[in-house]
Amino acid sequence: MWNVLSLTVALLVVTAEKQLEPRVVVEQLGHRDFRVRVKALESLRQMGPLALPALRQARDHKDPGVRKAVRELTAELEHAALLAPKRVTIRMHNAKVADVIEALRKQSGYRIDCWGADDSRRLNLNMDRVPFWVAVEQIGRGGGVWIMPMHGDRRIILQRADHVTPYFSQQGAFCLAAVRFEEHSRLDLARTGKPTNPPALSRNLTLFLALMAEPRLPIVRVGPPELLAVLDDRKNSMIPGPSTDRNEGRPYRYYHSGHAATCCDVPVDLVRGKDSRSIAEIRGQVPVTLLLEEKEVVLTDKILQARGKVFESGDLRLTVLSVEKKNPACWTLKLTISSKAAGDDSWSNSLYNRLSLVDSKGQKMGSMGGGWGGNGGVINAEFNYQVTGNDPARLVFTSWTTVAHQVRFEFRNLPLP
């Protein structure tokens, strides 16, 4: 009997060791027992990027069920690997802020500028493979510097700061910081009804978050945040309910769209109870669109002869209306542009950054602004470019490859104004 038990234990140990090998676990995705399949799927998820080589080798597996599971799990793990944080190790003693930032710059490969740091400050850091934004937070707190919001800029700019928010939520390659509250009151004297009725009073509370992404994943669009739970110190919900007039008394809402940037503001509308003094808990997620790749596409190399011609790139369709030299210093390009992407306005806001003219000598012509108008998925646009001394030749459009993601956040014990 003891021999049988010993053999059973030995077999279990061998099986456990084999399950540590991704290729063995991948085979179990085709097991006839669904419990084994579920366990194999979870084991591969826990392995993370280490499982990807074995999964890629099994894409043409003979079992269609394994192929389906491999295809879905590979996409899931590749997405997770893409959004994982870059990790850095910084061990420095009695170091200047500028020297620490230089070390962070070299390890991350990101462009990081620092303005006005206090040279008298010294930092003692012992960070071992910490996420990039955790390193930025620790350096910022100890060095008296913090991130400057720069819309349309892909750099990280740190500037001298006397105070740094203590409310910080890091998620993968992203972080959110709770920056400030704003409270607005509105007294509508025109909606009093009968003279005996008091004026209609409304109050609006907004929490402003700073959303930051590692420069390798610049943000091109931010949608309204989704609140999962918001409780005040009395356990009352602060999530706004449905309303027939959502904009009544609300300040203007801006959600980033169109420019590739590493830092964006995210306003979060809340409803405050009469006796609320703090937010005990707030959890939610922010929908973002991230720029993965850029590729310049030459739509035509004879733009002066392209009047009336139609060009397509991705979801966009561009019709050239005219190209004229408006004055000695400016060329004007007029286009009609339509998009197949319903509900996404980032394409129109990004045109300034994605369309360019190149002259006959290969020199890019500087943008001088312009404008557009329209509705739905069609606009009429006008772009102005600096004269370079040579006629424009190429119309170039920068194609974007993007991915959607939800950045989660959580804060506790936020004091209310």
N, C-alpha and C positions, 0 to 999 in steps of 0.2 A: 504493500500500500504506500509506504513512504517513497518507494521508487517511482510509483505512478505520480504522486504529488510533486516530487522533484522534477520529473519530466514535464509536468504541466506548467510549473513555475518557470522552467527554463524556456519553454515554448512561448510563454507570455512575454518574457523579457526580450526574446529575439524579435517577436512581433512588434513590441514597443520600439525597439531600436530601428527596425525596418521602416516603421511609420514616420520616423524622423527624416527619412529620405523622401524628398518631394516626388520623385518618379514613382515610388511605391505607392504613395498616397494618391497620386493621379490615377493609377490603375483601379483603386478602390472606388473611384467615381462611377464605375460600371458594375459594382457589386449588386447581386440580386436582392440583398437585404437593404431596404431604404435607410435603416438606421446607420449602417456602415457608410452609405453614400453621404448622408448628412454630416456624419462625424468627419469624413474625409474632406468635405467642402469647408467645414469650419477650421480644420487643421491647416489647410492651405491658406485660408484667409489670415490665420495667425502667423504663418511664415512670412507673409507679405512679399516684398520684392524677391526674396530668396527662392520663392516658388516659381517665378516667371520663366526661367530657362526650361524647366521641366514641362510647364504648361505649353510653352511655345512649341516644344518638340512633339506634343500630343495633339496638335491642331488637326492632323489628318488621321486620328485614331480610327480604327475599324468600327468601333461602337459609336453609333450616332448620338446616343445619350451622353457619352463621354465628350464627344466633340462639342455638343451644345453647352455642357457645363464648363468645359475648358474655354470656349469662346467668351462666355459671359464673365467668368472669373478673371480671365486675362485682362479684359477691358476694365473690370473693376480695380484690379491691382495696379494696372498701368496708370489709371487715373489717380489712385491713391499715391503712387510713387511720384507722379508729376507734382502733386500738391503738398508733398512732404516738405518739412522745413530743411533748409541748409543748416548744417551744424558746424559750430566753430569751437575751437579750444584756445583759450587765452589765459596764460599764467604770467602775470606781471606784478612786480613789487615796486611801490613808490614811483609809479610811472605817471608821466604827464598825460593829460587828456588827449592831446594831439597824437602822442605816440600810441596810445591804446586804439584810437580810431584808425590810425594807419595800419595797425595789426589786423583790425577787423576788416579793413578795406582789402588787404592782401589775401586774407583767408577766404573771404566771401567772393572776391572778384567783382564786387559792386562798386559803382562810383558813389562815394560818400564824401560830402563836403561838410566842413565845420566852420561856423562863423562865430567869432567873439568868445571862444572858450577861455576860461580863467586859467592862465598859465601857472598860477600858484597852487592850484589843486593837484593832489596826488592820489592815485588809485592803487589799491591792492586787490587784484582779481585772481581767482582760481576757478575758471570755468572750463569744464571738460565736456566737449561735444554737446553744448547746449544749443537749442534752436536759435536761429539768427535774431529774431525779435526779442527773445529773452536776453540775449547779450546786449542788444541796443538799449533795452530797459535798464539793465544793471549799470551800464556805462553812463546812461543819461542821468540816473539818480545820483550816482557817485560823483559824476563830473559836472553836474549843473548845466546840462545841455538837453535839448529835446527837439523833436522833429518839427520842422517848419512845413506846413501844408503848402504844396506847390502844384496847383492844378495844371495839367498838361506837361509836367516835367517828370522824367523817369529817374532822376537822381534822388538820393536821400540827402537832405540838407538838415544838419543839426545846428541849432543856434543856442546861444547862451540863454538860460532860463532860471529865474530865481525860484520857481515852483514847478514841480512836475506832478501831474495827476497820479494819485495812488491806485486808480481804478483801471486795470489793464487786463485784457483777455486775449491770450495767444492761442491760435488754432492753426496748426500746420505752418504754411508759408505766409500766414496772415495774422494780424492782430487788430484789435479794436480797443480804443481808449475812450472812457467816458470823460468828455471835456468840460461841458457846462450845461446848466439848465437855463431856459428862457421861459418867462411866464408873461402872457399878454391878457389884458382885460379889454372888453369892448362893451360900450353902453350905447345901444341903438335907440336914439330918441325918436326916430320915425316910426318905430313899431310898438308904441305904447298902448295902442287901442284906445279905450276910453280915457278921458283925462284922469280918472281915479285910479287907473292901472299903473303900476310902477314901470319904469323903462326896462326893456329887455337887456339883461346883463349876461355876458358869456365870458368864460375864462378858458384859456388854452395853455397847457404846459408842454414844453418840448425839451427832450433830452438830445443833445448833440453828441454824436460819436465820431471819432476820427478812425477811419478804416485805412489800414496800411497793408500793402502787399510787397513781397520781395520783388526787386526790379526785374527779375527774370520772368515775372508773371504780371505785367502791368494791367491795370483795370481800365476797360474801355466803356463799361456801363455798370451802373448801380441801380437796382430797383428798390421800391419801398420795402422796408424791413417787415418781416413777419414775426409778430410777438406770440410766444408760446405760453409765457406766464409773466405777469407783473403784479406783485403784491406789495401793498404799503405796510407800514408798521402795525396796522390794525387788521392785517390779513384781508383787506379789501382789494378787489381787482382794480387795476388802473388802465386796463385795455379799453380803448374807445369802442363803443357799441355802434351798430348801424344807425345811419342818420339820413334823412331825406336831403339834407344840405350839408355835405361833408366839408365844404369850404367856408361855411359861415364862421367868421371870427378867427379863422386860421391864418397864420402868417404864410407868406409865399414859400412853396416847397421846391427845392432844387435837388434832383438826384443826378449824380454825375453821368454824363453820356457823351461819347464821341471822341474824347481825348485820352490817349494812353497815359496813365499817371500811376504813381505809387501810393498816393495819399488822397483820400476823398472824404468829404463831410457826409454824414448820414443823420438826418433829422428823424427823431422818433416821437410821434405825437402820443400823449398820455392824457388820462383823465384823473384829476386830483380830487380826493375826498376833502370834505370840509375840515377834518381834523388830522389829515395826513401830515406827518413830520419827516418821514423818510421812506425810501423804497427798500423793503426788506429783501426782495429778490426780483430780478428781471432777467428773463431768458428769451432768446429769439434767434433769428437767422436773417442774413442779408443776402439777397440774390445778386450775384455779380457775373459779368462776362469778362473773361480774361483773354489777353492777346498772347497766343502761343508762337506765331510765326508771321513774318512779313515777307512779301515777295513783290518786287517791282515788275509790272507787266506793261510793255509798250503797246498801247492801243493803236497808234499809228505813227509813222515816221514822216508823214506828209500832212501835218495838221492844217496848213494853209489851203490844201486842196480837199479838206474833209468835210466841207459844209454839207449838211443833210445826211451824212453817213451815221450809221448806228454801230456801236461797239458794246460788247457784253463782257462782264467780269463777275463771276459768281452770281449773286442775286441781283446785281445792278445792270441796268440797261441805259447807256449814255448816247444821246443824239446831239451831234454838233450843230448848233444853230449858226454861229459865226465866230470868226477870229479876226479882230481888227486892231489896228494901231490907233488908239483913242487920242493920244497926244504924243509928243516927242519922248515922253518918259514912261509910257504905259501901253502894254498890249492887253486887250480885253477878250476873254474867252466866254462865250455864252453856250449853255447846254440845257437840254431837258433830260432829267435823270429820274428813273423809276426803280422801285425795289419790289422784289417778290416776298421779302421778309415782312410778313404782317405783324403789326404791333411792336416793331423794333425801330425806334427813331435814331439810334446811334449812327446809322449809316449816313444820314444827312449832316449830323453834327461833326462827323469825322472827315468830311470832304476836304476841308482846308489842308488837313494833314496828309491826305492820301492822293490828291491830284496835283500834278506838277507839269510845267512846260520846260522843255530842254531845247536850247537853240541849236543852230546848224553846226556849231563847233563843239557841241557836247556839254556846254555850260548850263547848269540849272538856273532858271530865271526866278528871281526872288519874288515871293508872294507880296502883293500890296492890298490884300483884303478883297472884299466883294460882298455878295449877299444872295439870298434866294427867297422864293416864296412859293406857296402851293399848299396842297392838303392831301391827306391820305398818303399813298405811296408814290406820288409824282411831284417833282419840284422843277421850277425854272430857276437856273442858277447863273450867276455872273462872277467870274474870277478875274482879278487884275494882276498882271505880272510886270516886273521891271524890265525895261529895255536894256539889252546887254551889248548892243552894237551889231548883233546878228539876228536874222529872222528866226522865229520859233520853228522847230522841226518836229519834235516828238511830243506826243501827249502820253504821259506815264501815269498809271494808276497803281497804287500800292495795295495788293491783295492781302487780306487778313485771314488768318486761321484762328478761330476763337473757340473757347469752351465755356460752358455755363457751370456755375458752382454756387453752393450755399455756404456762407461763412457764418458759423455759429458763434454766439457770444453769451456770456453770463456775468452779471455783476450782483453784488450784495451790499446792503447797508449804505445806499447812496443818500446823503442828506438833501432834503428839499429846500428850496429858497423860501 
